[in-house]
Structure formats: structure tokens, C-alpha cells
Amino acid sequence: MVDRWAVFVILEFVSAAIGFFWGFYTGKALFLWIGGFFFSLGVFAATRWGFDKWKQKQKPRKWKK
């Protein structure tokens, strides 16, 4: 089963690509800004939440006493 985090990141980049394409196609700067927003949101999701999920999978350290 696909992880919901991965689906979210992929959808953010797809939304960014659609926004950029539509902005270039219509020549409207608003859609370029929207595409940039979704791209930056996707990058944030890939880096921050991805790091958190990776960190949770690490084995906890055993403390020496």
C-alpha cells in the first residue's frame, strides 16, 4: 500500500506542474504564482515530513548506565 505522505508530495508536484503549464499557456502571472506555491509546499512536504518519517523509523538508542 502506498504511503499517504508520498501521495501528498506527488500531488503537490502535479498541482505545481499544472499551475506552471496553465500559467505559461494563458500568459497569466497568477497561475505561475499558484504553481510556485504548490511547488514550494511540495518541497516542504518532501523535506520536513519526509525527514520526520525517516527519523521515526530509526531504532532508538540504548543508553548505557
Secondary structure, 3 states (H helix, E strand, C coil): CCCHHHHHHHHHHHHHHHHHHHHHHHCCHHHHHHHHHHHHHHHHHHHHHHHHHHHHHCCCCCCCC
